[in-house]
Amino acid sequence: MTTRRSFFRQTAVAATSALTLPTFLPDSFANPLTRTDAGLKSAAEWAADEDFWAWVKSEYTVSPNLLNLNNGGVCPQPKVVQDAHIRFYQYANEAPSYYMWRILDQGREALREKLADLAGCSAEELAINRNATEGLNTVIFGLNLKPGDEVVLTKQDYPNMLNAWKQREKRDGIKLVYLNLDLPSENDDAITEQFVKAFTPRTKVVHVTHLVNWVGQVLPVRKIADEAHKRGIEVIADGAHSFALFDFKIPDLGADYYATSLHKWLCAPFGSGMLYIRQPKIKNVWALLSNTEPDGPDIRKFESLGTRSFASEMAIGTAVDFHNSIGSARKFARAHYLKNYWMERVKDIPGVKLHTSFKPEHAGAVALFSIDGMKPSEIDGQLMNQHKIHTVGIDWENIHGIRVTPHIYHTPKDLDRLVAAIDSIAGKRALAQKQKKS
């Protein structure tokens, strides 16, 4: 029998090679092509296959009592990923400097290849890091910009990114040009035109958020990128909420730079992320943390992080396997199906307003709602305190409401609970207003 130690040596060196299919799925589900109906069902039809998704739900260890609808913040890991993380962590603790640096560290290249296959790009264009913030900061602080150079971004971008650009503005004298997007929108051309109108001969970079985290809006990154490149402008895409949710390949976006958090929709261990840079651009970006060749052409210069969690990093491979066993198209279809399920049922409740599109090309799994006359904090508090439903209240620029983000481990019955809670809160608010007037 293979000893425990030799097993870990083998899996560390080939951490992302083919693994046993997740035990939560019977053979017919783990390989959907073996199902007699597999070739006859579209992704949308799979989205409503409750038998399939019941098996998926059983692989997660989420609370059966607290309804977690803030997966837009961070997603839970399925059991197989948790188990892989724990195994690697315990193994590393047997002799940390030896097993981390000499054994587990050897699995990074295989992991890079696996991520590149999912991302649809060259492995030489991917760096493995800790989150989207780190990846985007690497690019923001690494680009060669001089005083007077302009960067176009929006007030709806993520605060960490806005702060990074403000720091460059303060330190280097670049000029930030802000757009204020009116969301939701189902007009990609209008959004693109808003960006284009902000471009000038001094514009060097445009920063685009693929999915706006506050409201779930999908921005037309490819259209904006094409217009930017016509003018010699580089494109940074914030993909924190899009990778492993949407069925796409990173190069399809046309961006020069893209970063994401793998602990979101890929359901990898917390504190894992990925940076993509188009290969010809790598040499133009300085490493955020010092490297022997910080201005060189090797993507690995962005991985000089010092000691990190090798257990978390190696377990990313298991998360990719789990994702692939479901399939990108089915995963997005289910996530979007669940979003629309609850939205359809609350859209006609008096006082309730939706601020996210129903259409898959304009929205993913994230959606925002509000109730007339109520602050987001009030609604968020009642959902938690009275109904044990975890959401997040949004008060950012011109966006105000409750962000709801279901996940593929949720069922329509879970969302019926949300619908009932919204109906109750809105009804009580309407009754209180009526009594106040009388």
N, C-alpha and C positions, 0 to 999 in steps of 0.2 A: 504494500500500500504506500502511496505517496505520503511522505511525512509532512507535517504541518509547515515546517520551515522550508522544505524544497518546494512545496506548493506556492508559498508566497514569493519565493525567488522567481518562479516561472511566471506567476501572474503579474509581478511587478515589471519584469522585463517586457512582457507583452500585455500590458494592462488593458489595452483596448483591442486586443484580438477577439475573435468570436468567443462569446461566453454562452453558457447554458441559458436557454430562454427562461424568462422569469417564471417562477413556479406558480404565480398567481393565475396564470392562464393555462387552460387545457390546450392540448395540441391544436385543436381546430381553431382556437382563437389566437394562440401565439404565432401561428402561421395562417393568417386569414385566408390565404389562397387555397387552403385545403377544405374550406367550407364550400358546400355546394352552391351557395348563393353569392360567394365572394365576387365572382366575375360579373354578376348581374346587378350589384349594388353600387350606387354612386356614393361619394363621400357624404353627401347630404342624407342619404338613406342610412348609412352607417351611423350618422349622428344621432338618429332616433332609435337605434338598436339597444334597448335597455338591458337585454341579457348581456351583451358585450360589455357595456359600461358598468354593469354590476360587478363583473370580474375586475375591472380596472379599479373601482372604488375599494374593493376588498384588499388591494395591495397597499393602500395608504393607512396610516395610523392616526388619522385626524380625530379630534374629539367628536363623539356621537351626540353631544349635548350643546356645545358652543358651535354655532354656525359661522364658520370663517369665510366671509365674503370680501376679504382684503388680500386676495392672492396677488393683486397688482403690486403689493409691497415686497413680498417674498413668498415663494411657493414651498410647500412641504415636500420632503423627499419620500418617494415610495420605499417600502421596506427593503427591497433589494439594494437600493442605494445606501440606506442607513446601515445595513449589514456590511456592505463592502467598506464603507467608511470606518466602521468600528473595527473590522478585521485588520485593515491597513494600519489603523491607529495603534492597536494593541501590538501588532508586529513591530512597528517602529519603536515602541517603548522597550523592546527587549535589549536593544543596543542602539540608541538613537543616531549617533553620528555615523555608525556603520550602515544600518539598514535604511536610513533616510537618504544619505548622500551616495552610497555605493550600490544600493539595490533599487529602492523605489524611484529614485531620480532617473534611473535608466528607462523608466516607462514613459517619459514625457514625449519622446518622438513618436511612439506608436499612438499615443493619445492625440498628438497634433494631427497625425494623418486621419484619425477617425473624425475629429472635429472638422477638418478640412473637407472630408467627404460629405458631411452633413451640410456644411456651409457652401459647398459648391465652388471652392477656390483652391489654390495651391497651398500646401502645408507651409511653404516658405513665406506665406503672407499672414500667418496667424501666430500671435503670441498669447500664451496662457498666463492670466494674471488673476486679480482678485474680484474685480467688479467693473461695471461700465464707467463709474466715476474715475477709477484709476486709469482705464484705457483712454478715456476722452481727455483727462488731464495730461496724459503723456503727449498726446497730439497738440493740445492747446498750448502747452508750455514748450513743446519741442519744435514748433514751426519757426522758421526764420522770418519774423515780421519786424518792420521798422516803424518809427514814429510817422503817423499820418496814414498808414495802411488801414483800410477799412474792413470790418467784419460784420456781415449781416446775420442777425439772429432774431429771435422773437421773445416777447415777454412771457410766453407760455412755455419756454424751455425749462429744463430741470434746474432748480436753484444751485446745485453744485457746479453745473456747467456755467451758469450765468456768473457765479462768483469767481470762477477761474478766469473767465474773459475779463471781468472787472479788474482782477489782479494784474493781468497783462496790460490793460488800459492804464492803470495807475503806475505800473513799473516801466512800461516801454513806450507809452504815448500813442498807442494805436487808437483808432476811433471805432466805437461800437455803434452800429445802426440798428435800432430796434423796430421790429414790426409788432403790431398788436392785432392778433388774429381774432376774428369774430367766429366763434365756434358754437355749435357744430356747423359743418359745411359739407355739401355734396357736390361742390363745384371745384374740381381739381384745377381747372384752367384759371379760375379767379384767384385761387391761392397762389398758383405759380406766377401769375401776373403781378401779384402783390410783392413777391420776392424780386422779380425782374425789375420792377420799377425802383427798387431800392439799390440796385447795382449801379456803380459808377466806375469810371476808369481807375479809381483808387481801391476798389473792392478786391481783396485778395482771397478771402475765405467766406463761405456761407455755411452756417451751422443749422442743420435741419433735424428735428426730432421725428423719427419714423412714426412712432405712436405717442401722442401727447398724453402723458400719464394722468393728468388731471381729469380728462374728459373722455379719453378713449379714441380721439380723432386720429385717423391715419392720414399722414401728409403725403403728397405726391412726390416722393423723394426723387424718382427717376426723371420726372419732367423738370423739376427744379435743377437737378444735376446737369441735365443736357443743356439747359439754358446757361447755367453757370460756366460750363466747359467751353461753350461758344465764345465766352468772354475771357477765357484764361483764368477763371476763378476756381479755386479748390473747394472740395465739398467734404464736410464732416457730417456723418449721420450718427445720431444717438439712437442705438438699437436696443436700449435696455429692456423694452417691453415687446419687442417683435421677434427676436430669434427664438426658434423652437415653438412659437405660437403660430405665426403665419407660414404657409407653405411656399417658401421662396429660397433663392440662392443669393448670397450677399452681393456678388458681382452684378446681379440683375438691377440693383439699385443705382448703379453708376457712380457711387460715392468713392472718393479716394481713401477715406478713413471711416471706420465703423467700429463701435465697441458695444459690448453687451454684458449683462450679468447672467451667468449660467445658473445661478440659484433662483432665477425667476422661472420662466416657462420650461426650461430644460429639466428643472427639478433636481439639479446637481447640489452638492453640499454647499452650505452657506459660506460665502466668501470665496466664490469661484467665478471667474470671468474670462473674457476673451477679447483681444484686440486684432482687428484686420486692417492692414495697410496694403494698398496696391503696390506690387513689388517695385516698380520704378520709383515710388515715392519714399521708400524706407530710408534711403540714404539722406533724405532731406529733413528728417525728423530726429532731433537730438533725444537721446535716452533720458528719461525723467530721473532715473537713479543711475549713478555713474557706472560706466562699462569701459572695458579696455579699448573699445572702438565705438564711442557714443554717436559718431556720425557715419558709421559704416552701413553696409547694405544688408546685414544679416538681421532678420526679424528677432532673433534670440537676444539681441542687445536690450530688448525691453523686458527681459525676464530676470534681470539682476536684482532680485528682490531680497536677497539674503535668506535667512531661515524662514520658511513658510510651512503651511500644513501640507505635507506630502500626502497624508492620508486623504484629505479633502480633494486634492488634485487628482490622485489616482482613481478615486471613486467617480470622477466625472465620466470615465469610460462606461461605467455601469449605467449611468443616467442616459447616455447616448443609446446604449442597447435597449433600455426600457422604452425610450422615445421611439426608436425604430420599430420596436415590436408592435406599437400602436399605429405608427405612420403619420407623417406630417399633415397630409390632407385630411385624414379622419380626425386628428387632434384639433385642427382649426375648425373643422365643420362642427364638432361637438361643442367647442367653447363658444362659438358664435350662436349655435342653436340654443344653448343655455341662456346666453345674454338676451336674445330675442324672446325667449320663453317668458321670462319675468317682465320684460318691458311691455310686451303685448298685453299682459294682464293688469298692468297698472296705468297704462296710458290714458284710460278713460275715467280713472278715479278723480272726482272733483278736487281741484287744488294741486294735483300732482303734475309736474312738468318734467319732460325728458329732454336731455341736452346731448344726446348721442344718436347717431344715425343707426337705422336698422340694417343698412346695406353692408354686406361683407367687405366691399372695396373701400368703405369709409370708416369702418369700425371693426374691432376684434372682439375681445372678451370683456373689455372695460367699458363701463357706462356710468353716466351721472344722472341723478334725478334731484328734484327739489320739491318742496311743498310750500305753497303760497303762505307768506306771513311767518315762516319759521326759519331760524338761523340753522345753518348746517350743524353746528355744535348741539343744538337742541334735538334735532332729528337723530343724530349719531348717538347721543346719550340715551334717548328713549329706545332705540333699537337694541342697544346693549343692556341697559338696566331692566327693561320690561320684557324683552323678547330673546335676550342672549344671542343677538346677531351682531357679529363684528364687521363693521364697515369703516370708512374713514370720511370725515367731513372735510370738504375742500373750500377754502377761502383764499383764492390766489388770483390777483389781477381782476379780470372780468369773468372769472369762473367761480360759481358758488353753488354748492350742492353736496350730495352724498355719492361718493364713488363706490360702486358695487362691482366686484370682480369674482365671479364664480370660476370654478376649475373643473377639469374633466372628472374629478372624483365626486362631483356633486350630481344629484339627480333632480328631476323635475319636482319631486316631492319636497326636497330641501328648499327649492325656490318658491313652492307654494307657501311655505312658512314665511318667507320674506314678503310675498305679496300680501298675505293676511296682516302682517305687521304694518306695512305701509298703509294699507286700507284703514286699519285701526287708528294709526297716528293721524292720518289726514282727516278721518271722520271726527275724531275728538277735537281737532283743531277747528274744523268747520262748525261744530256744535258750540264750541266756546265763543267763536266769533259771532254766531247767531244770537246767543244769549247776551253777549255784551251789547249788541245793537238794540236788543229789545229791552 
